[in-house]
Structures are given as structure tokens and as C-alpha cells.
Amino acid sequence: TACLFGRVALRNVTLINPRIHVWRSVDGSLNVTQIVKPRPDTSSSAGIVDIKNAEIRNARIKFIDSLVLKSRREGTASPPPPGGFDYALFQLESFHLSGEARIEPENLVAQIRKLSFESRKERFKMTHFAGDFILSPSLAAFRNCVIETRNSLIKLEGQLKDIDVTTIEDLAELERTPVQLSIDAQKLDTRELQQFLYTTVEFLDRTISLEAKASGTFRTLSVD
């Protein structure tokens, strides 16, 4: 590591067999926000974090949303259907992640070389996920994205321009935002989608292939 003129450079960061437990309390707060409390910035400018190689090997990640679970007990929220991914209570096994990132005051550039995990309860396995990501006040982009599961193989690229996605409070703000998206689904098992989207795609029950491109704005979007 090296710290010089507000820059932190990390050549190699590796975590082996970590056990990560994240939960949201009934008051809506996440426990991870208590790990590092924000401090006033006393420097003339914020620093830069440059991580050349970060890796997590064989992690187990457990997430519990006590607020949603409380709503279910009170009858104001419904659990997912059988086999559906439970966003309020899940555990990821054999979690592997490798990549690099550069974090600046208003910009984030990251590359995920490989991400894989397994959710045994839902019988879902992410075999390989990779991609390049850019986030700035005027651009949000993902490029060279590959998603491979047990039964699907998808390649994605896309971007939103002229908007800071971190400040969006209402989807209506995206109405006139320039967007580009391309998808090449060599193999897409829609039954895997049902695990995450529930009944919204229940009419699809097969493996399909498709290639599509979209451009324009959300108000006037052209799709081929």
C-alpha cells in the first residue's frame, strides 16, 4: 500500500473464507453503516482509492431484512412464491469475487473479472459474471458484461448519459435521458428469471435466444 497526496494505492487485497452477515433492522438501518462512521472532510480535496487487485475467496454472505419480515408477520407484505428468491432472507455460498477499482471524489471505474456464487435454497448458481463499470455525475455505463448461470448465457452493454443516477428519486426523471442498450442472449432460461421476477414472467417457460439493441430516450425508445 501507499499513501501520497491524498491517494491510497492498494496492489493486492485478499479475503479468504470470510463470513459476512448483513441485516436491516426494523428501523430501516443497515448494520454495515455502523462499521465506518463519516467524518468531516478537513482536507482541501477528497482522496483517491486505487485498488489494482481485490479478491474474495469462498465467502458466505447472509442477509436478513427484519423490516420486511416484520411486515410479513403483520400481514402487510407477502413472502415470495415457492422457489422464488427471497430478497429479505437469503444466503450465498461459495462466493468468489475478483477485480479492480478506482474511486475518485465524483467518479468510479471498476472491473469485475469474475463473480460466482450459489444459493442452495433457491437452487440457483451464478457460474460466471464479469464486466466493466463506470459511474460519474453524467454517465452510468456497463460494458463487456457476461452473465453465465447453469442454464443461461447473456452478454450485455448499456449506458445512461447526462444524468447522475445516484440522485434519482423518481423514475420519471429518466423520461428524457439518453440510453443505449444491447443484449445478446445466446441462451436464456426464462424459468431462472421467474425465481427473481416471480409471476411477472410466468407466461414464459422455456429456453430462448435473442439479440436486441435499444437507443434513444425512455420517452422515445427505438428497439431492434
C-alpha positions as CSV (number, residue, x, y, z in Angstrom):
1,T,0.0,0.0,0.0
2,A,1.0,3.6,-0.5
3,C,-0.5,6.9,0.7
4,L,0.7,10.1,-1.0
5,F,-1.0,13.4,-1.6
6,G,-4.4,12.1,-0.7
7,R,-4.1,8.9,-2.7
8,V,-4.4,5.4,-1.4
9,A,-3.0,2.7,-3.6
10,L,-3.6,-1.0,-2.9
11,R,-1.8,-3.5,-5.0
12,N,-3.4,-6.7,-3.6
13,V,-6.3,-7.2,-1.2
14,T,-7.5,-10.7,-0.5
15,L,-10.1,-12.1,1.9
16,I,-10.2,-15.9,2.4
17,N,-13.2,-17.7,3.8
18,P,-14.9,-14.7,5.3
19,R,-18.3,-14.9,6.9
20,I,-20.3,-11.8,6.2
21,H,-23.6,-11.1,7.9
22,V,-25.7,-8.1,6.8
23,W,-29.0,-7.1,8.3
24,R,-31.5,-4.3,8.2
25,S,-33.2,-3.5,11.5
26,V,-36.9,-2.8,11.9
27,D,-36.0,0.9,11.9
28,G,-34.6,0.6,8.4
29,S,-30.9,1.0,9.3
30,L,-28.2,-1.4,8.0
31,N,-25.6,-2.7,10.3
32,V,-22.8,-2.1,7.8
33,T,-23.4,1.6,8.0
34,Q,-22.1,1.4,11.6
35,I,-18.7,0.0,10.6
36,V,-17.3,3.3,9.4
37,K,-18.9,6.5,10.6
38,P,-18.5,9.5,8.4
39,R,-16.0,12.2,9.5
40,P,-15.9,15.8,8.4
41,D,-13.5,16.3,5.5
42,T,-10.7,18.5,6.8
43,S,-8.6,18.3,3.7
44,S,-8.8,20.7,0.8
45,S,-9.9,17.8,-1.5
46,A,-11.2,14.3,-1.2
47,G,-8.8,11.4,-1.8
48,I,-8.4,8.7,-4.4
49,V,-8.5,5.0,-3.8
50,D,-6.8,2.9,-6.4
51,I,-7.2,-0.9,-6.0
52,K,-5.3,-3.0,-8.6
53,N,-6.3,-6.4,-7.5
54,A,-9.1,-7.3,-5.0
55,E,-10.2,-10.8,-4.3
56,I,-12.7,-12.6,-2.1
57,R,-12.4,-16.3,-1.9
58,N,-15.0,-18.8,-0.7
59,A,-17.2,-16.3,1.3
60,R,-20.5,-17.0,2.9
61,I,-22.9,-14.0,2.8
62,K,-26.1,-13.9,4.8
63,F,-28.7,-11.1,4.5
64,I,-31.7,-10.6,6.8
65,D,-34.2,-7.8,6.3
66,S,-36.0,-7.5,9.7
67,L,-38.3,-4.7,8.4
68,V,-39.7,-6.8,5.6
69,L,-40.0,-9.9,7.8
70,K,-41.9,-7.9,10.4
71,S,-44.3,-6.6,7.6
72,R,-44.9,-10.2,6.6
73,R,-45.8,-11.2,10.1
74,E,-48.2,-8.3,10.3
75,G,-49.8,-9.3,7.0
76,T,-48.8,-6.1,5.1
77,A,-46.3,-7.9,2.9
78,S,-46.3,-11.3,1.2
79,P,-43.5,-13.9,1.0
80,P,-42.1,-14.9,-2.4
81,P,-43.8,-17.9,-4.1
82,P,-42.2,-21.4,-3.7
83,G,-38.8,-21.4,-5.4
84,G,-38.7,-17.6,-5.7
85,F,-35.6,-15.7,-4.5
86,D,-36.3,-14.2,-1.1
87,Y,-34.8,-10.7,-1.1
88,A,-35.5,-10.4,2.7
89,L,-33.7,-13.6,3.7
90,F,-31.0,-15.2,1.7
91,Q,-27.6,-16.8,2.0
92,L,-24.9,-17.0,-0.7
93,E,-22.4,-19.8,-0.6
94,S,-19.0,-20.3,-2.3
95,F,-18.9,-16.6,-3.1
96,H,-15.9,-15.6,-5.2
97,L,-15.1,-12.2,-6.5
98,S,-12.0,-10.7,-8.2
99,G,-11.5,-7.4,-9.8
100,E,-10.1,-3.9,-9.6
101,A,-11.4,-0.4,-8.9
102,R,-10.5,3.3,-8.9
103,I,-12.6,5.5,-6.7
104,E,-12.4,9.3,-7.1
105,P,-14.5,12.0,-5.5
106,E,-17.1,12.0,-8.3
107,N,-16.1,9.0,-10.4
108,L,-16.0,5.3,-10.0
109,V,-14.3,2.9,-12.5
110,A,-14.5,-0.8,-11.7
111,Q,-13.8,-4.1,-13.4
112,I,-15.2,-7.4,-12.2
113,R,-13.1,-10.1,-13.6
114,K,-15.1,-12.9,-12.1
115,L,-18.0,-13.2,-9.7
116,S,-19.6,-16.5,-8.8
117,F,-21.8,-17.8,-6.0
118,E,-24.5,-20.3,-5.2
119,S,-27.9,-20.0,-3.5
120,R,-28.7,-23.5,-2.4
121,K,-32.2,-22.7,-1.1
122,E,-33.3,-21.5,-4.5
123,R,-31.0,-23.9,-6.3
124,F,-29.5,-21.0,-8.3
125,K,-25.9,-20.8,-9.3
126,M,-24.1,-17.8,-10.8
127,T,-21.3,-19.6,-12.7
128,H,-19.6,-16.5,-14.1
129,F,-20.2,-12.8,-14.1
130,A,-17.8,-10.2,-15.4
131,G,-17.9,-6.6,-16.8
132,D,-16.5,-3.1,-16.8
133,F,-18.5,-0.3,-15.0
134,I,-18.3,3.5,-15.0
135,L,-20.2,5.8,-12.7
136,S,-19.9,9.6,-12.8
137,P,-22.3,12.6,-12.4
138,S,-23.1,12.5,-16.2
139,L,-22.7,8.8,-17.1
140,A,-23.6,5.3,-15.8
141,A,-22.3,2.6,-18.1
142,F,-21.7,-1.2,-18.1
143,R,-19.6,-2.8,-20.8
144,N,-18.4,-6.2,-21.8
145,C,-20.8,-7.8,-19.3
146,V,-21.1,-11.6,-19.3
147,I,-23.7,-13.4,-17.2
148,E,-23.5,-17.2,-17.1
149,T,-25.6,-19.4,-14.9
150,R,-26.4,-23.1,-15.0
151,N,-28.8,-22.7,-17.9
152,S,-28.2,-19.2,-19.4
153,L,-25.5,-17.2,-21.2
154,I,-26.1,-13.5,-21.7
155,K,-23.9,-10.6,-23.0
156,L,-24.9,-7.1,-22.1
157,E,-23.8,-3.5,-22.7
158,G,-25.5,-0.3,-21.9
159,Q,-25.3,3.3,-20.7
160,L,-27.3,6.3,-19.4
161,K,-26.0,9.7,-20.2
162,D,-26.5,13.3,-18.9
163,I,-27.8,12.2,-15.5
164,D,-26.4,11.4,-12.1
165,V,-28.1,8.1,-11.2
166,T,-27.1,8.4,-7.6
167,T,-29.5,11.4,-7.2
168,I,-32.6,9.8,-8.9
169,E,-35.6,9.9,-6.6
170,D,-38.4,9.2,-9.2
171,L,-38.2,7.0,-12.3
172,A,-40.0,9.9,-14.2
173,E,-36.6,11.7,-14.1
174,L,-35.4,9.2,-16.7
175,E,-38.0,10.2,-19.2
176,R,-35.7,12.2,-21.4
177,T,-32.4,10.5,-20.5
178,P,-30.4,9.2,-23.5
179,V,-30.0,5.5,-23.2
180,Q,-28.3,2.7,-25.2
181,L,-28.6,-1.0,-24.5
182,S,-27.6,-4.2,-26.3
183,I,-28.3,-7.7,-25.3
184,D,-27.1,-11.0,-26.9
185,A,-28.8,-13.9,-25.1
186,Q,-27.3,-16.9,-26.7
187,K,-29.2,-19.0,-24.2
188,L,-31.8,-17.6,-21.8
189,D,-33.8,-19.9,-19.5
190,T,-36.8,-17.9,-18.6
191,R,-37.6,-20.2,-15.7
192,E,-34.5,-18.8,-14.0
193,L,-36.0,-15.3,-14.4
194,Q,-39.1,-16.5,-12.6
195,Q,-37.0,-17.0,-9.5
196,F,-36.3,-13.3,-9.3
197,L,-39.3,-11.7,-11.0
198,Y,-41.9,-14.1,-9.7
199,T,-45.2,-14.1,-11.6
200,T,-44.4,-11.2,-13.9
201,V,-42.9,-13.7,-16.4
202,E,-44.8,-16.8,-15.6
203,F,-46.1,-17.0,-19.1
204,L,-42.5,-17.8,-20.2
205,D,-41.5,-21.4,-19.5
206,R,-38.7,-22.3,-21.9
207,T,-35.2,-21.6,-23.2
208,I,-35.0,-18.8,-25.8
209,S,-32.3,-17.0,-27.8
210,L,-32.5,-13.3,-28.7
211,E,-30.4,-10.4,-29.9
212,A,-31.7,-6.8,-29.4
213,K,-30.5,-3.2,-29.4
214,A,-32.2,-0.2,-28.0
215,S,-31.4,3.5,-28.2
216,G,-33.0,6.9,-27.8
217,T,-34.6,8.2,-24.6
218,F,-37.0,6.3,-22.3
219,R,-39.8,8.5,-23.7
220,T,-38.9,7.7,-27.4
221,L,-37.0,4.4,-27.4
222,S,-36.2,2.6,-30.6
223,V,-35.8,-1.2,-30.3
224,D,-34.4,-3.6,-32.9
